[in-house]
Amino acid sequence: MINVTKTFLPPQNEYQAILQRAWETGWMTNRGILVQDLESKLKSYLEVEQIICTTNGTLPIQIAIKALDLKGHIITTPFSYVATTSSIVWEGCKPIFVDIHPEYLTIDETKIEAVITSETSAILATHVYGNPCHVEAISEIAKKYNLKVIYDAAHCFGVTYKGQSIFNYGDVSTCSFHATKLFHTGEGGAFFTNSKSLNKRLFDYHNFGHQGKEAFNGIGINAKMSELQAAMGLAVLPYIDNILEGRKDTVEMYNKAFKNTDVNTLKLRDNTEWNYSYYPILFNDENQLLKIKSILENNKIFTRRYFYPSLNKLPYTNKAQFPIAENIASRVLCLPLYYGLELENINRVIDIIISEI
């Protein structure tokens, strides 16, 4: 069986050795020594000034909306994971969708200004499959209309754009450290900001609003990462370059195989150093996708329709039409991609697809 992804598990003895440090202190949560160590190492590896690790990758989006005091309408993309939109609704705001670029698959920055109104407070855009949005154009629009910018960078661990971490763009960027991601803490996430005052506010919100043991600075929630999660991250991090290299090899095999076929692949934005987080392919139409997906499954090869459906189809959003996002969502399929995917299995995936297109 070939799954669409497979969690990288470091040697168990290495994970246990790191956990031993927590056992010795008896400190399992509330930002223990392992969480602090992980944040320090990630700041260095990612070349960011500030990071707050969290218990999952969705709470950072919700907390960012709260910390930026966003109200009313938030402009976003219909082509993302459901957490992007549900976080907006959960925080009492209204998602206003803008269609996507047909090649980069990120929000189409040329369509943002047309939906800005007096009720608009922010732009929440997704770097799709780790492919950066047009951050310069979005920044200019935000400045022009006094809007905040949040980037859902769930797929972006290790991605750089124009020589710096993609997490350095926007007012807040968030990331997922879910077990399916190339860097993971089992379940987890983080947020990033270049503002020290905003970082302090995000920190307070993720820790119940605590100011010391007996005082509180407003409302907060519990989004803290545990020592068990941090230990996994510390055990995985030394292998991250090998993980990236292994995924790159698989991507290059896929790229070579599909180069002269009818299958379309992701177009990366210029000046991007990508992390090979996913391998989406675009079929001619949904019927072709469903046919090949079924054949692959009959051969015990499991793919994923990621992202599907287009988020404007959710029952709690408006039902406006976004033809590009809906079209892409209907015919995009993510192929198996993970560290350790065997050569013969990569070729099996390729051979089946090419034989059927």
Secondary structure, DSSP 8 states (H G I E B T S, - for coil): -B-S-------HHHHHHHHHHHHHHT--SSS-HHHHHHHHHHHHHHT-S--EEESSSSHHHHHHHHHTT--SEEEE-SSS-HHHHHHHHHTT-EEEE--B-TTT-SB-GGGTGGG--TTEEEEEEE-GGG----HHHHHHHHHHHT-EEEEE-TT-TT-EETTEEGGGSSSEEEEE--TTSSS--SS-EEEE-S-HHHHHHHHHHHBTTBSSSS-B-S---B-B--HHHHHHHHHHGGGHHHHHHHHHHHHHHHHHHHTTSS-EE----TTEE------EEE-SSHHHHHHHHHHHHHTTB--B-TT-S-GGGSTTS-----HHHHHHHHHEEE----TT--HHHHHHHHHHHHHH-
